[in-house]
């Protein structure tokens, strides 16, 4: 594979599941304050503008595999063993080592020599790039990827971020590539809640919103006013007159226009960041363009009411290590049009937390119905009972706004240290009874495909339609 073509024009990042991250920290941050190292396997996740190495499995050193002597070095047999495993599993090789000192780490002269030599050995056996990571004493990761250029010169690209995903979320930015944004007076009272450093990290996140209807349009508006500076909007629909009673920033003159364009125009006006980058994708994540675009994001909001995009986002949360904050509204009437219930539910989906399928947010049979086109078949839909949940389209703007606000709360909890994420779980607001319930008991089945595919990236299967 010619990796020079892949990296041309694309940024590079690294992602680590939190469970693996915790084990790596335990292995590399020694009590005797000496440096240490370990090898791991990685799998690619290729977005439209970003190439990510997903740390998938740690290969721990055996006796005499490494020598710790203030600095640290490894035995050549250790590398050969790791390369053999990488070849069998069709993975890349990563070398992770610790430095004495906090923050994002540069490479020493010895680091450069070791990683360059290791890459040459790795390339000859795996025909893949080589990833190097450094761990600071405060748990901060830095990283880079090594490969041959067109001129057959050994090169390395620095990662612009390393993210750790699980029940909570942490991202470490390379300030030289993505510089911190200055706090301005417009967001002063927002910043006072979580502090300057958290705000600098939040505003560097690339946030994707899938679905720009009654919930997604409100989520976009809140994020823009909070100072978020990089937002990707994804929706394939156009504005219709029935959207006007619930969608924010959409007006009568927008009827017939693309939802992504209308919402983009709206949040450009309300954004508090001195510079905001909004990418409007008029497509579905069930198509390759939309699918690859969400793989460029750090966090995703699922604001759709269809089963197939939920299924796809569920896969992305685990296989590609991109947390998904999902919300949905379900309203049911009896045969006399009396309200049985109106409930809206929010969950954060990430490794170590139950997936959307096991939470019952969608049914696999409905995914197949949507793929076959049945949900767009008027005859099929007419044949369903009037009370069937697939026919439920009633909603009120207060319902949508409350749900959007709850999704933002989950985002804040996930990305800051203000609240322990363990207190949140799945949240459900029951309108008819006026209370918020929380569910901590759901766990994925041992046979859950999504939990068993954590960090598997592009190697699983293609979920999108080509063309």
C-alpha positions as CSV (number, residue, x, y, z in Angstrom):
1,X,0.0,0.0,0.0
2,X,1.3,3.5,-0.9
3,X,0.8,5.4,2.3
4,X,2.2,8.7,0.9
5,X,-1.0,9.1,-1.0
6,X,-3.1,8.5,2.1
7,X,-1.3,11.1,4.2
8,X,-1.2,13.7,1.5
9,X,-3.6,16.4,2.6
10,X,-4.8,14.4,5.6
11,X,-4.2,15.0,9.3
12,X,-3.1,12.2,11.5
13,X,-4.5,11.2,15.0
14,X,-4.4,8.4,17.4
15,X,-7.1,6.9,19.6
16,X,-6.9,4.5,22.6
17,X,-9.7,2.7,24.4
18,X,-9.8,3.8,28.0
19,X,-9.4,0.2,29.3
20,X,-6.2,-0.2,27.3
21,X,-5.0,3.3,28.3
22,X,-5.3,2.5,32.0
23,X,-3.3,-0.7,31.5
24,X,-0.6,1.2,29.6
25,X,-0.3,3.9,32.3
26,X,0.1,1.1,34.9
27,X,2.8,-0.5,32.8
28,X,4.7,2.6,31.7
29,X,4.6,5.0,34.7
30,X,6.9,3.2,37.0
31,X,7.2,3.8,40.7
32,X,11.0,3.9,40.5
33,X,10.6,6.9,38.0
34,X,12.5,5.1,35.2
35,X,11.3,5.1,31.6
36,X,9.7,2.0,30.2
37,X,8.3,0.7,26.9
38,X,5.8,-1.7,25.4
39,X,4.6,-2.6,21.9
40,X,1.0,-2.6,20.7
41,X,-0.9,-3.3,17.6
42,X,-3.0,-0.7,15.8
43,X,-5.7,-0.6,13.1
44,X,-6.6,2.2,10.7
45,X,-9.7,4.4,10.7
46,X,-9.7,6.4,7.5
47,X,-11.9,9.5,7.4
48,X,-12.3,12.0,4.6
49,X,-9.7,14.4,6.0
50,X,-8.1,12.4,8.9
51,X,-6.2,9.1,9.2
52,X,-6.4,7.6,12.7
53,X,-4.4,4.8,14.2
54,X,-6.5,2.9,16.7
55,X,-4.5,1.1,19.4
56,X,-6.1,-2.3,19.5
57,X,-4.0,-4.7,21.5
58,X,-1.0,-4.4,23.9
59,X,1.8,-7.0,23.5
60,X,3.5,-7.0,26.9
61,X,7.2,-7.7,27.2
62,X,8.4,-11.1,28.4
63,X,11.5,-11.8,30.5
64,X,14.6,-10.2,29.0
65,X,12.5,-8.5,26.2
66,X,13.6,-5.1,27.4
67,X,16.3,-3.5,29.6
68,X,15.4,-0.7,32.0
69,X,18.4,1.4,33.0
70,X,17.1,4.9,33.6
71,X,16.4,5.0,29.9
72,X,14.9,1.8,28.3
73,X,15.7,-0.4,25.3
74,X,14.1,-3.5,23.8
75,X,15.5,-6.8,22.6
76,X,15.3,-7.4,18.8
77,X,13.4,-10.7,19.5
78,X,10.6,-8.8,21.2
79,X,10.2,-6.7,18.0
80,X,10.2,-9.8,15.8
81,X,7.5,-11.5,18.0
82,X,5.3,-8.4,17.7
83,X,5.8,-8.1,14.0
84,X,4.8,-11.8,13.5
85,X,1.6,-11.1,15.5
86,X,0.9,-8.0,13.5
87,X,1.2,-9.9,10.2
88,X,-1.1,-12.7,11.4
89,X,-3.7,-10.2,12.6
90,X,-3.3,-7.7,9.6
91,X,-2.4,-4.9,12.0
92,X,0.3,-2.2,12.3
93,X,2.9,-2.0,15.0
94,X,3.2,0.8,17.6
95,X,6.0,1.4,20.2
96,X,4.9,3.2,23.3
97,X,7.3,4.5,25.9
98,X,7.3,6.8,28.8
99,X,9.2,10.1,29.4
100,X,10.1,11.8,32.6
101,X,8.1,15.0,32.5
102,X,4.5,16.2,32.0
103,X,2.7,17.4,28.9
104,X,3.1,16.7,25.2
105,X,6.6,15.3,24.6
106,X,9.0,16.0,21.8
107,X,11.5,13.3,20.7
108,X,15.0,13.1,21.9
109,X,17.9,12.3,19.4
110,X,17.8,8.7,20.8
111,X,14.0,8.5,20.3
112,X,14.3,9.6,16.7
113,X,17.0,7.0,16.0
114,X,15.2,4.2,17.7
115,X,11.8,4.9,16.0
116,X,13.4,5.3,12.6
117,X,15.3,2.0,12.9
118,X,12.2,0.3,14.3
119,X,10.1,1.6,11.4
120,X,12.5,0.1,8.8
121,X,12.2,-3.3,10.5
122,X,8.4,-3.0,10.8
123,X,8.0,-2.0,7.2
124,X,9.9,-5.0,5.8
125,X,7.7,-7.4,7.7
126,X,4.2,-5.8,7.9
127,X,4.3,-3.4,4.9
128,X,2.6,-0.9,7.1
129,X,3.5,2.5,8.7
130,X,4.9,2.5,12.2
131,X,3.4,4.5,15.1
132,X,5.3,5.9,18.0
133,X,3.7,7.2,21.2
134,X,5.2,8.9,24.2
135,X,3.5,9.1,27.6
136,X,4.2,12.0,30.0
137,X,4.2,11.6,33.8
138,X,0.8,13.4,33.9
139,X,-0.8,10.8,31.6
140,X,-0.5,13.0,28.5
141,X,0.1,11.2,25.2
142,X,1.9,12.4,22.1
143,X,2.4,10.5,18.9
144,X,3.6,10.3,15.3
145,X,3.5,8.0,12.3
146,X,6.5,6.8,10.2
147,X,6.4,5.9,6.5
148,X,8.3,6.0,3.2
149,X,7.6,9.1,1.0
150,X,7.3,9.0,-2.8
151,X,11.1,9.6,-2.9
152,X,11.6,6.5,-0.7
153,X,12.7,8.8,2.2
154,X,11.8,7.8,5.7
155,X,9.4,10.5,7.1
156,X,7.2,11.0,10.1
157,X,4.1,13.1,10.6
158,X,3.2,14.3,14.1
159,X,-0.3,13.5,15.3
160,X,-2.5,16.6,15.9
161,X,-4.2,14.8,18.7
162,X,-4.4,11.6,20.8
163,X,-7.8,10.8,22.3
164,X,-8.8,8.3,25.0
165,X,-12.3,7.1,24.8
166,X,-14.5,5.2,27.4
167,X,-17.0,6.2,30.0
168,X,-15.2,9.5,30.1
169,X,-13.3,11.2,27.3
170,X,-9.8,12.9,27.2
171,X,-8.0,14.4,24.3
172,X,-4.4,15.6,24.1
173,X,-3.7,18.2,21.4
174,X,-0.5,19.0,19.6
175,X,-0.4,22.8,20.2
176,X,1.9,23.3,17.2
177,X,-0.7,21.9,14.8
178,X,-3.9,22.9,16.5
179,X,-3.2,25.9,18.6
180,X,-5.4,26.8,21.5
181,X,-8.1,29.4,20.8
182,X,-8.0,32.5,23.0
183,X,-10.9,33.0,25.4
184,X,-12.9,36.1,24.5
185,X,-15.4,38.2,26.4
186,X,-18.4,36.7,24.7
187,X,-17.9,33.3,26.5
188,X,-16.5,34.7,29.8
189,X,-19.4,33.4,31.9
190,X,-19.3,30.0,30.1
191,X,-15.5,29.6,30.7
192,X,-16.0,30.5,34.4
193,X,-17.9,27.2,34.8
194,X,-15.0,24.9,33.7
195,X,-11.9,27.1,33.5
196,X,-9.6,28.2,30.7
197,X,-7.8,25.0,30.0
198,X,-10.9,22.9,29.6
199,X,-12.4,25.5,27.4
200,X,-9.3,25.6,25.2
201,X,-9.6,21.8,24.7
202,X,-13.4,21.8,24.2
203,X,-13.1,24.5,21.5
204,X,-10.5,22.5,19.6
205,X,-12.8,19.4,19.3
206,X,-14.3,18.6,16.0
207,X,-18.0,17.9,16.7
208,X,-20.3,16.2,14.3
209,X,-24.1,16.5,14.4
210,X,-26.0,13.8,12.4
211,X,-29.5,15.0,11.7
212,X,-30.5,18.7,11.6
213,X,-34.2,18.5,12.6
214,X,-35.9,19.6,15.7
215,X,-33.2,18.2,18.0
216,X,-30.0,18.6,15.9
217,X,-30.7,22.2,15.0
218,X,-31.0,23.1,18.7
219,X,-27.8,21.1,19.6
220,X,-26.0,23.1,16.9
221,X,-27.2,26.4,18.2
222,X,-26.2,25.6,21.8
223,X,-22.7,24.4,20.8
224,X,-22.1,27.5,18.7
225,X,-23.1,29.8,21.6
226,X,-20.9,27.8,24.0
227,X,-17.9,28.7,21.8
228,X,-17.3,25.5,20.0
229,X,-15.3,26.3,16.9
230,X,-15.4,23.3,14.6
231,X,-18.8,21.8,13.8
232,X,-19.7,19.3,11.1
233,X,-23.4,19.2,10.1
234,X,-24.7,16.1,8.3
235,X,-28.2,15.7,6.9
236,X,-29.6,14.8,3.5
237,X,-33.0,16.4,3.9
238,X,-34.4,19.7,2.7
239,X,-36.6,22.0,4.8
240,X,-40.3,21.4,4.6
241,X,-43.2,23.5,6.1
242,X,-43.8,20.9,8.9
243,X,-40.2,21.6,10.2
244,X,-41.0,25.2,11.0
245,X,-42.7,24.6,14.4
246,X,-39.7,22.7,15.9
247,X,-36.4,23.5,14.1
248,X,-34.3,26.3,15.3
249,X,-32.8,28.8,12.9
250,X,-35.1,27.7,10.0
251,X,-37.6,30.1,8.5
252,X,-40.4,30.2,5.9
253,X,-37.9,31.4,3.2
254,X,-35.8,28.2,3.8
255,X,-38.5,25.8,2.6
256,X,-37.1,23.7,-0.1
257,X,-33.5,24.5,0.9
258,X,-31.0,22.1,2.4
259,X,-31.3,21.8,6.2
260,X,-27.5,21.8,6.6
261,X,-27.2,25.1,4.7
262,X,-30.0,26.8,6.8
263,X,-28.6,25.7,10.1
264,X,-25.0,26.6,9.0
265,X,-26.2,30.2,8.2
266,X,-28.0,30.4,11.5
267,X,-25.1,29.3,13.8
268,X,-22.6,31.4,11.9
269,X,-24.7,34.4,13.2
270,X,-24.9,33.1,16.8
271,X,-21.4,31.6,17.2
272,X,-19.3,33.2,20.0
273,X,-16.0,31.9,18.8
274,X,-13.8,34.5,17.0
275,X,-13.4,32.0,14.2
276,X,-15.8,29.1,13.6
277,X,-15.4,26.4,11.0
278,X,-18.6,24.8,9.9
279,X,-18.7,21.9,7.4
280,X,-22.1,21.3,5.8
281,X,-22.5,17.7,4.4
282,X,-25.7,17.3,2.4
283,X,-25.6,13.5,2.6
284,X,-26.5,10.5,4.7
285,X,-24.0,8.6,6.8
286,X,-25.3,5.5,5.0
287,X,-23.4,6.8,2.0
288,X,-19.6,6.8,1.8
289,X,-19.2,10.6,1.7
290,X,-21.3,11.1,4.9
291,X,-19.7,8.0,6.6
292,X,-16.1,9.1,6.0
293,X,-16.9,12.6,7.1
294,X,-18.1,11.5,10.6
295,X,-14.8,9.6,11.0
296,X,-13.1,13.0,11.0
297,X,-14.9,14.0,14.2
298,X,-13.9,13.6,17.8
299,X,-17.5,13.5,19.2
300,X,-20.8,12.8,17.5
301,X,-24.3,13.8,18.3
302,X,-27.0,11.4,17.0
303,X,-30.1,13.4,16.3
304,X,-31.9,11.0,13.9
305,X,-35.1,9.1,14.2
306,X,-34.3,6.3,11.8
307,X,-32.9,2.9,12.8
308,X,-30.1,2.5,10.1
309,X,-28.1,5.6,10.9
310,X,-28.4,4.7,14.6
311,X,-27.0,1.3,13.8
312,X,-24.1,2.8,11.8
313,X,-23.3,5.3,14.6
314,X,-23.4,2.5,17.2
315,X,-20.8,0.7,15.1
316,X,-18.6,3.9,14.8
317,X,-18.7,4.5,18.6
318,X,-17.0,1.2,19.3
319,X,-15.1,0.2,16.1
320,X,-13.7,3.7,15.5
321,X,-13.5,5.0,19.1
322,X,-15.7,8.1,18.5
323,X,-18.2,8.6,21.3
324,X,-21.8,9.1,20.3
325,X,-24.4,11.1,22.3
326,X,-27.8,9.8,21.2
327,X,-31.3,11.0,22.0
328,X,-34.7,10.1,20.9
329,X,-38.4,11.0,21.5
330,X,-41.2,8.4,21.6
331,X,-44.8,9.5,21.8
332,X,-47.7,7.1,21.9
333,X,-51.5,7.6,21.7
334,X,-54.3,5.1,22.3
335,X,-56.9,4.3,19.7
336,X,-58.9,7.4,20.9
337,X,-56.0,9.7,20.4
338,X,-55.4,10.1,24.2
339,X,-51.8,10.4,25.1
340,X,-50.4,7.2,26.6
341,X,-46.9,8.6,27.1
342,X,-44.3,11.0,25.8
343,X,-40.8,10.0,26.8
344,X,-37.3,11.2,25.6
345,X,-34.1,9.3,26.3
346,X,-30.4,10.2,26.2
347,X,-27.4,7.9,26.3
348,X,-23.7,8.3,25.7
349,X,-22.3,5.4,23.7
350,X,-18.6,4.6,24.0
351,X,-16.4,1.6,24.9
352,X,-17.2,0.5,28.4
353,X,-20.8,1.7,28.2
354,X,-23.8,-0.2,26.8
355,X,-24.5,0.1,23.1
356,X,-27.6,1.4,21.4
357,X,-28.7,-2.0,20.3
358,X,-28.5,-3.5,23.8
359,X,-30.2,-0.4,25.2
360,X,-33.1,-1.0,22.8
361,X,-32.7,2.3,21.0
362,X,-33.4,0.5,17.7
363,X,-34.3,-3.0,16.5
364,X,-32.1,-4.9,14.0
365,X,-35.2,-5.9,12.1
366,X,-36.1,-2.2,11.5
367,X,-32.5,-1.6,10.2
368,X,-33.2,-4.3,7.5
369,X,-36.6,-2.8,6.7
370,X,-34.9,0.6,6.1
371,X,-32.1,-0.9,4.0
372,X,-34.7,-2.7,1.8
373,X,-36.7,0.6,1.4
374,X,-39.8,-0.6,3.2
375,X,-39.8,2.5,5.5
376,X,-40.2,4.7,2.4
377,X,-42.9,2.4,0.9
378,X,-46.2,4.1,1.5
379,X,-48.2,0.8,1.1
380,X,-46.0,-0.9,3.7
381,X,-46.3,1.9,6.1
382,X,-50.1,2.2,5.6
383,X,-50.4,-1.5,6.6
384,X,-48.9,-0.8,10.0
385,X,-51.2,-0.1,12.9
386,X,-51.7,3.7,13.5
387,X,-50.2,3.2,17.0
388,X,-47.0,1.6,15.6
389,X,-43.8,3.4,16.8
390,X,-42.5,3.6,13.2
391,X,-45.4,5.8,12.4
392,X,-44.9,8.2,15.3
393,X,-44.1,11.7,14.0
394,X,-45.9,13.9,16.6
395,X,-43.6,16.2,18.6
396,X,-43.5,19.6,20.3
397,X,-40.6,22.1,20.2
398,X,-40.4,22.1,24.0
399,X,-39.9,18.3,23.9
400,X,-37.1,18.7,21.3
401,X,-35.4,21.6,23.1
402,X,-35.4,19.7,26.4
403,X,-33.9,16.6,24.7
404,X,-31.2,18.7,23.0
405,X,-30.3,20.3,26.3
406,X,-30.0,16.9,27.9
407,X,-27.7,15.8,25.1
408,X,-25.5,18.8,25.7
409,X,-25.4,17.9,29.4
410,X,-24.1,14.5,28.5
411,X,-21.4,16.2,26.3
412,X,-20.3,18.4,29.2
413,X,-20.2,15.4,31.6
414,X,-18.2,13.3,29.1
415,X,-15.6,16.0,28.3
416,X,-15.1,17.8,31.6
417,X,-14.4,16.8,35.2
418,X,-17.4,18.7,36.6
419,X,-19.5,15.6,37.3
420,X,-18.6,11.8,37.5
421,X,-20.0,10.3,34.3
422,X,-21.0,7.2,36.4
423,X,-23.9,9.2,37.9
424,X,-25.5,9.7,34.5
425,X,-26.1,6.4,32.7
426,X,-29.1,6.3,30.5
427,X,-31.5,9.2,31.3
428,X,-35.2,9.2,30.4
429,X,-37.6,12.1,30.9
430,X,-41.3,11.0,31.4
431,X,-43.4,14.0,30.4
432,X,-46.7,12.6,31.6
433,X,-45.4,12.0,35.1
434,X,-42.9,14.9,35.2
435,X,-39.8,13.1,36.4
436,X,-36.4,12.0,35.1
437,X,-35.4,8.4,35.6
438,X,-31.9,6.9,35.2
439,X,-31.0,3.4,34.2
440,X,-27.6,2.0,35.3
441,X,-28.5,-1.7,35.0
442,X,-28.3,-2.3,31.2
443,X,-25.1,-4.1,30.1
444,X,-24.2,-5.4,26.7
445,X,-24.6,-9.2,26.1
446,X,-21.3,-11.1,26.1
447,X,-22.0,-11.9,22.4
448,X,-22.6,-8.2,21.5
449,X,-20.9,-7.6,18.2
450,X,-20.2,-3.9,19.0
451,X,-18.4,-4.5,22.3
452,X,-16.4,-7.3,20.6
453,X,-15.3,-5.0,17.8
454,X,-13.8,-2.2,19.9
455,X,-11.0,-0.5,18.0
456,X,-11.4,-2.6,14.9
457,X,-11.8,0.4,12.6
458,X,-12.0,-0.2,8.9
459,X,-11.3,-3.9,9.2
460,X,-14.8,-5.0,10.1
461,X,-17.0,-4.4,7.1
462,X,-18.5,-1.5,5.1
463,X,-21.8,-0.2,6.4
464,X,-22.3,2.5,3.7
465,X,-23.7,2.4,0.2
466,X,-21.2,3.3,-2.5
467,X,-21.9,5.6,-5.4
